[in-house]
């Protein structure tokens, strides 16, 4: 059974939360909600109240959109060089506040603090990468006719609405707005209501680095998101979160009466395929790493929550992964001695436990975890990392996104059987293939219905490569030139050109320099 250790020397809540005021950012000012509403945010490590934050309403969305709309012409005309300077200033501020931002996510979200430091460090690559990618962007000259010049140009949409997820609060608040900002759009961002603290602290840093109105940050629930999605001046929308909420956003955007460009990065029920020639120890490490247990408790759209293992090595793989996870230390996320923290909320713990009970009820064998770790704070939202064996493809734990620390191991014998299982769900975000056979690896990667596939690796993102999914895992691609282009509206300019001699004579006539005949 997992145990909890305690090695925190100072009270991180007293240092980073108690006595602090967290406010929204609208038009360069740190503000409360217009109607004065506030909401409680909870500490998942203890189950106790942390602090209160502003609870925005539709009137605050209007204020933020108005500010972003006013700032849009100036931000577009500032040009890439000035926008890059703002990025550099923001990157510097993020580096200076690295420890504070990481600790806020550990306190407010439950993600281990050492991994949240890595989240902040990872954000630096985006802050540097997006300006470089934008500088390399070009238009096109198209040879559409013999006597014309035909070229493309692009302009920003104006005001972009961005709704972020709870599982990487600081990293998402830092990195996800960047492609819209570098292309000259202004932003209204709504952070997840479960984990607002680091985003609201970042609002202060945005205010230091960017002109007023360019970045606006709101906290609140579904009412705020709906007002942003349906606002007539917000044509471009981006969302990271669940399939169910993504479908609501699509519907509400359509019902707004305005045509909108919506991109969605949604859930995954991602398959990791382990062939019989694989190194079992390496594959086990890959499965644990790919599940993001020690990053966000498996609360990741990219987690490989289904591991399909060839029957010849299935038992050895299952024994090894179960033993590894049974030794995990689960406890407060701000205690660096622990491997894994709590899930994000009481409601989410109930959801995860419901799936664990479902797996047992359906006949899967609980090989590790599922209980409450010994020594964990009584009120915290903890569950030991779970490994299920003898899982059938028709079980809920094998088909539905749990978004928690639950991994299901399924055996397969035949190649087509494996593909039927891997592709037999309605989500298709990521997948991974483990084998030493190059032909088998690439043939399998081609046939897996997923948007982002690793071979003998898992869970890593590489800036510049398009990240996104197939089926119900979303629309659009992120972290790449494709995403950069998605924040620009294209236009084509056609020019009819006169013949060279005729044009030259016209210039002479205009200048009055034609020689008399």
URUR-V838207 format. One record per residue. N is the residue number from 0. SS is DSSP state (H for helix, E for strand, C for the rest). PSI is psi in whole degrees, -180 to 180 (NA if undefined). Layout:
n=N ss=SS psi=PSI
n=N ss=SS psi=PSI
//
This chain:
n=0 ss=C psi=143
n=1 ss=C psi=148
n=2 ss=E psi=166
n=3 ss=C psi=138
n=4 ss=C psi=160
n=5 ss=C psi=122
n=6 ss=C psi=13
n=7 ss=C psi=126
n=8 ss=C psi=-34
n=9 ss=C psi=158
n=10 ss=C psi=108
n=11 ss=H psi=-27
n=12 ss=H psi=-43
n=13 ss=H psi=-36
n=14 ss=H psi=-42
n=15 ss=H psi=-13
n=16 ss=C psi=-52
n=17 ss=C psi=128
n=18 ss=C psi=-5
n=19 ss=C psi=149
n=20 ss=C psi=122
n=21 ss=C psi=122
n=22 ss=C psi=164
n=23 ss=E psi=167
n=24 ss=E psi=119
n=25 ss=E psi=123
n=26 ss=C psi=39
n=27 ss=C psi=-1
n=28 ss=E psi=142
n=29 ss=E psi=120
n=30 ss=E psi=160
n=31 ss=C psi=171
n=32 ss=C psi=145
n=33 ss=C psi=-38
n=34 ss=C psi=4
n=35 ss=C psi=8
n=36 ss=C psi=145
n=37 ss=E psi=154
n=38 ss=E psi=148
n=39 ss=E psi=137
n=40 ss=E psi=143
n=41 ss=E psi=151
n=42 ss=E psi=109
n=43 ss=C psi=-18
n=44 ss=C psi=-28
n=45 ss=C psi=-15
n=46 ss=C psi=8
n=47 ss=E psi=164
n=48 ss=E psi=135
n=49 ss=E psi=-62
n=50 ss=E psi=-177
n=51 ss=E psi=149
n=52 ss=E psi=161
n=53 ss=E psi=142
n=54 ss=C psi=97
n=55 ss=C psi=159
n=56 ss=C psi=-179
n=57 ss=H psi=-32
n=58 ss=H psi=-30
n=59 ss=H psi=-36
n=60 ss=H psi=-43
n=61 ss=H psi=-45
n=62 ss=H psi=-44
n=63 ss=H psi=-43
n=64 ss=H psi=-41
n=65 ss=H psi=-44
n=66 ss=H psi=-44
n=67 ss=H psi=-38
n=68 ss=H psi=-42
n=69 ss=H psi=-36
n=70 ss=H psi=-17
n=71 ss=H psi=-47
n=72 ss=H psi=-42
n=73 ss=H psi=-38
n=74 ss=H psi=-39
n=75 ss=H psi=-46
n=76 ss=H psi=-15
n=77 ss=C psi=-28
n=78 ss=H psi=166
n=79 ss=H psi=-38
n=80 ss=H psi=-46
n=81 ss=H psi=-39
n=82 ss=H psi=-37
n=83 ss=H psi=-36
n=84 ss=H psi=-40
n=85 ss=H psi=-40
n=86 ss=H psi=-44
n=87 ss=H psi=-40
n=88 ss=H psi=-44
n=89 ss=H psi=-41
n=90 ss=H psi=-41
n=91 ss=H psi=-44
n=92 ss=H psi=-40
n=93 ss=H psi=-43
n=94 ss=H psi=-43
n=95 ss=H psi=-31
n=96 ss=C psi=22
n=97 ss=H psi=-51
n=98 ss=H psi=-42
n=99 ss=H psi=-46
n=100 ss=H psi=-42
n=101 ss=H psi=-42
n=102 ss=H psi=-36
n=103 ss=H psi=-40
n=104 ss=H psi=-37
n=105 ss=H psi=-40
n=106 ss=H psi=-47
n=107 ss=H psi=-28
n=108 ss=C psi=-32
n=109 ss=C psi=5
n=110 ss=C psi=139
n=111 ss=C psi=135
n=112 ss=H psi=-34
n=113 ss=H psi=-35
n=114 ss=H psi=-30
n=115 ss=H psi=-30
n=116 ss=H psi=-40
n=117 ss=H psi=-34
n=118 ss=H psi=-45
n=119 ss=H psi=-42
n=120 ss=H psi=-41
n=121 ss=H psi=-35
n=122 ss=H psi=-28
n=123 ss=H psi=-35
n=124 ss=H psi=-31
n=125 ss=H psi=-40
n=126 ss=H psi=-32
n=127 ss=H psi=-34
n=128 ss=H psi=-39
n=129 ss=H psi=-44
n=130 ss=H psi=-38
n=131 ss=H psi=-41
n=132 ss=H psi=-39
n=133 ss=H psi=-36
n=134 ss=H psi=-24
n=135 ss=C psi=-4
n=136 ss=C psi=143
n=137 ss=C psi=162
n=138 ss=C psi=-168
n=139 ss=C psi=143
n=140 ss=E psi=125
n=141 ss=C psi=123
n=142 ss=C psi=67
n=143 ss=C psi=-21
n=144 ss=C psi=164
n=145 ss=C psi=-23
n=146 ss=C psi=26
n=147 ss=E psi=163
n=148 ss=E psi=123
n=149 ss=E psi=117
n=150 ss=E psi=159
n=151 ss=E psi=149
n=152 ss=E psi=167
n=153 ss=E psi=154
n=154 ss=E psi=154
n=155 ss=E psi=158
n=156 ss=C psi=-36
n=157 ss=C psi=-105
n=158 ss=E psi=127
n=159 ss=E psi=136
n=160 ss=E psi=129
n=161 ss=E psi=126
n=162 ss=E psi=123
n=163 ss=C psi=164
n=164 ss=C psi=168
n=165 ss=C psi=-13
n=166 ss=C psi=-20
n=167 ss=C psi=71
n=168 ss=H psi=-51
n=169 ss=H psi=-47
n=170 ss=H psi=-42
n=171 ss=H psi=-40
n=172 ss=H psi=-31
n=173 ss=H psi=-52
n=174 ss=H psi=-35
n=175 ss=C psi=-31
n=176 ss=C psi=-14
n=177 ss=H psi=-45
n=178 ss=H psi=-32
n=179 ss=H psi=-37
n=180 ss=H psi=-42
n=181 ss=H psi=-24
n=182 ss=C psi=4
n=183 ss=C psi=7
n=184 ss=C psi=158
n=185 ss=E psi=169
n=186 ss=E psi=139
n=187 ss=E psi=115
n=188 ss=E psi=132
n=189 ss=E psi=123
n=190 ss=E psi=163
n=191 ss=C psi=136
n=192 ss=C psi=-24
n=193 ss=C psi=-28
n=194 ss=C psi=67
n=195 ss=C psi=-14
n=196 ss=H psi=-49
n=197 ss=H psi=-35
n=198 ss=H psi=-40
n=199 ss=H psi=-31
n=200 ss=H psi=-39
n=201 ss=H psi=-28
n=202 ss=H psi=-38
n=203 ss=H psi=-37
n=204 ss=H psi=-39
n=205 ss=H psi=-42
n=206 ss=H psi=-32
n=207 ss=H psi=-31
n=208 ss=H psi=-25
n=209 ss=C psi=153
n=210 ss=C psi=155
n=211 ss=C psi=137
n=212 ss=C psi=-17
n=213 ss=C psi=-43
n=214 ss=E psi=127
n=215 ss=E psi=133
n=216 ss=E psi=125
n=217 ss=E psi=149
n=218 ss=E psi=144
n=219 ss=C psi=-176
n=220 ss=C psi=-149
n=221 ss=H psi=-32
n=222 ss=H psi=-39
n=223 ss=H psi=-44
n=224 ss=H psi=-41
n=225 ss=H psi=-41
n=226 ss=H psi=-36
n=227 ss=H psi=-44
n=228 ss=H psi=-37
n=229 ss=H psi=0
n=230 ss=C psi=131
n=231 ss=C psi=-21
n=232 ss=C psi=2
n=233 ss=E psi=94
n=234 ss=E psi=-27
n=235 ss=E psi=124
n=236 ss=E psi=142
n=237 ss=E psi=137
n=238 ss=E psi=139
n=239 ss=E psi=125
n=240 ss=C psi=-149
n=241 ss=C psi=159
n=242 ss=H psi=-42
n=243 ss=H psi=-45
n=244 ss=H psi=-35
n=245 ss=H psi=-40
n=246 ss=H psi=-38
n=247 ss=H psi=-42
n=248 ss=H psi=-44
n=249 ss=H psi=-46
n=250 ss=H psi=-47
n=251 ss=H psi=-35
n=252 ss=H psi=-42
n=253 ss=H psi=-38
n=254 ss=H psi=-12
n=255 ss=C psi=-17
n=256 ss=C psi=3
n=257 ss=C psi=137
n=258 ss=C psi=127
n=259 ss=C psi=150
n=260 ss=E psi=112
n=261 ss=E psi=128
n=262 ss=E psi=145
n=263 ss=E psi=126
n=264 ss=E psi=105
n=265 ss=C psi=-152
n=266 ss=C psi=175
n=267 ss=C psi=146
n=268 ss=C psi=74
n=269 ss=C psi=135
n=270 ss=E psi=132
n=271 ss=E psi=123
n=272 ss=E psi=123
n=273 ss=E psi=110
n=274 ss=C psi=163
n=275 ss=C psi=-18
n=276 ss=C psi=2
n=277 ss=C psi=152
n=278 ss=C psi=113
n=279 ss=H psi=-44
n=280 ss=H psi=-42
n=281 ss=H psi=-40
n=282 ss=H psi=-39
n=283 ss=H psi=-45
n=284 ss=H psi=-41
n=285 ss=H psi=-39
n=286 ss=H psi=-43
n=287 ss=H psi=-44
n=288 ss=H psi=-44
n=289 ss=H psi=-19
n=290 ss=C psi=-11
n=291 ss=C psi=33
n=292 ss=H psi=-47
n=293 ss=H psi=15
n=294 ss=H psi=-52
n=295 ss=H psi=30
n=296 ss=C psi=33
n=297 ss=C psi=2
n=298 ss=C psi=69
n=299 ss=C psi=137
n=300 ss=C psi=-23
n=301 ss=C psi=3
n=302 ss=C psi=138
n=303 ss=C psi=77
n=304 ss=C psi=-9
n=305 ss=E psi=121
n=306 ss=E psi=115
n=307 ss=E psi=112
n=308 ss=E psi=133
n=309 ss=E psi=141
n=310 ss=H psi=-27
n=311 ss=H psi=-23
n=312 ss=H psi=6
n=313 ss=H psi=-49
n=314 ss=H psi=-42
n=315 ss=H psi=-42
n=316 ss=H psi=-47
n=317 ss=H psi=-41
n=318 ss=H psi=-43
n=319 ss=H psi=-47
n=320 ss=H psi=-34
n=321 ss=H psi=-43
n=322 ss=H psi=-41
n=323 ss=H psi=-47
n=324 ss=H psi=-27
n=325 ss=H psi=-24
n=326 ss=C psi=0
n=327 ss=C psi=141
n=328 ss=C psi=121
n=329 ss=E psi=127
n=330 ss=C psi=-163
n=331 ss=C psi=136
n=332 ss=C psi=-22
n=333 ss=C psi=4
n=334 ss=C psi=112
n=335 ss=C psi=-8
n=336 ss=C psi=-14
n=337 ss=C psi=147
n=338 ss=C psi=-31
n=339 ss=E psi=143
n=340 ss=C psi=-163
n=341 ss=C psi=165
n=342 ss=C psi=171
n=343 ss=C psi=-29
n=344 ss=C psi=167
n=345 ss=H psi=-40
n=346 ss=H psi=-39
n=347 ss=H psi=-34
n=348 ss=H psi=-41
n=349 ss=H psi=-40
n=350 ss=H psi=-48
n=351 ss=H psi=-46
n=352 ss=H psi=-33
n=353 ss=H psi=-39
n=354 ss=H psi=-36
n=355 ss=H psi=-45
n=356 ss=H psi=-38
n=357 ss=H psi=-43
n=358 ss=H psi=-45
n=359 ss=H psi=-44
n=360 ss=H psi=-35
n=361 ss=C psi=-5
n=362 ss=C psi=1
n=363 ss=C psi=155
n=364 ss=E psi=122
n=365 ss=E psi=104
n=366 ss=E psi=-24
n=367 ss=E psi=147
n=368 ss=C psi=-164
n=369 ss=C psi=-15
n=370 ss=C psi=-173
n=371 ss=C psi=130
n=372 ss=C psi=142
n=373 ss=E psi=134
n=374 ss=C psi=-3
n=375 ss=C psi=148
n=376 ss=C psi=137
n=377 ss=C psi=-43
n=378 ss=C psi=-4
n=379 ss=C psi=162
n=380 ss=C psi=68
n=381 ss=C psi=147
n=382 ss=C psi=138
n=383 ss=C psi=146
n=384 ss=C psi=138
n=385 ss=E psi=136
n=386 ss=E psi=125
n=387 ss=E psi=134
n=388 ss=E psi=173
n=389 ss=C psi=45
n=390 ss=C psi=134
n=391 ss=C psi=151
n=392 ss=C psi=-21
n=393 ss=C psi=-7
n=394 ss=C psi=151
n=395 ss=H psi=-37
n=396 ss=H psi=-17
n=397 ss=H psi=-8
n=398 ss=H psi=-30
n=399 ss=C psi=145
n=400 ss=C psi=120
n=401 ss=C psi=-37
n=402 ss=C psi=52
n=403 ss=C psi=-177
n=404 ss=C psi=59
n=405 ss=E psi=120
n=406 ss=E psi=133
n=407 ss=E psi=128
n=408 ss=E psi=123
n=409 ss=E psi=141
n=410 ss=E psi=147
n=411 ss=E psi=156
n=412 ss=C psi=-50
n=413 ss=C psi=156
n=414 ss=H psi=-49
n=415 ss=H psi=-35
n=416 ss=H psi=-45
n=417 ss=H psi=-45
n=418 ss=H psi=-38
n=419 ss=H psi=-41
n=420 ss=H psi=-48
n=421 ss=H psi=-41
n=422 ss=C psi=5
n=423 ss=C psi=22
n=424 ss=C psi=169
n=425 ss=C psi=6
n=426 ss=E psi=150
n=427 ss=E psi=57
n=428 ss=C psi=-63
n=429 ss=E psi=169
n=430 ss=E psi=162
n=431 ss=E psi=149
n=432 ss=E psi=130
n=433 ss=E psi=111
n=434 ss=C psi=158
n=435 ss=C psi=-4
n=436 ss=C psi=114
n=437 ss=H psi=-42
n=438 ss=H psi=-48
n=439 ss=H psi=-41
n=440 ss=H psi=-50
n=441 ss=H psi=-34
n=442 ss=H psi=-40
n=443 ss=H psi=-43
n=444 ss=H psi=-38
n=445 ss=H psi=-31
n=446 ss=H psi=-11
n=447 ss=C psi=130
n=448 ss=C psi=78
n=449 ss=C psi=155
n=450 ss=C psi=-15
n=451 ss=E psi=111
n=452 ss=E psi=133
n=453 ss=E psi=149
n=454 ss=E psi=120
n=455 ss=C psi=37
n=456 ss=C psi=174
n=457 ss=C psi=152
n=458 ss=C psi=-7
n=459 ss=C psi=140
n=460 ss=C psi=146
n=461 ss=C psi=112
n=462 ss=C psi=136
n=463 ss=C psi=-17
n=464 ss=C psi=133
n=465 ss=C psi=120
n=466 ss=E psi=129
n=467 ss=C psi=174
n=468 ss=C psi=173
n=469 ss=E psi=179
n=470 ss=E psi=-133
n=471 ss=C psi=16
n=472 ss=C psi=1
n=473 ss=E psi=-176
n=474 ss=E psi=131
n=475 ss=C psi=171
n=476 ss=C psi=146
n=477 ss=E psi=171
n=478 ss=C psi=31
n=479 ss=C psi=175
n=480 ss=H psi=-32
n=481 ss=H psi=-41
n=482 ss=H psi=-41
n=483 ss=H psi=-49
n=484 ss=H psi=-29
n=485 ss=H psi=-14
n=486 ss=C psi=13
n=487 ss=E psi=140
n=488 ss=E psi=134
n=489 ss=E psi=146
n=490 ss=E psi=156
n=491 ss=E psi=135
n=492 ss=E psi=127
n=493 ss=E psi=129
n=494 ss=E psi=126
n=495 ss=E psi=124
n=496 ss=C psi=135
n=497 ss=C psi=163
n=498 ss=C psi=153
n=499 ss=H psi=-47
n=500 ss=H psi=-43
n=501 ss=H psi=-41
n=502 ss=H psi=-39
n=503 ss=H psi=-44
n=504 ss=H psi=-37
n=505 ss=H psi=-39
n=506 ss=H psi=-41
n=507 ss=H psi=-43
n=508 ss=H psi=-42
n=509 ss=H psi=-39
n=510 ss=H psi=-9
n=511 ss=C psi=31
n=512 ss=C psi=13
n=513 ss=C psi=135
n=514 ss=C psi=134
n=515 ss=C psi=144
n=516 ss=C psi=NA
//
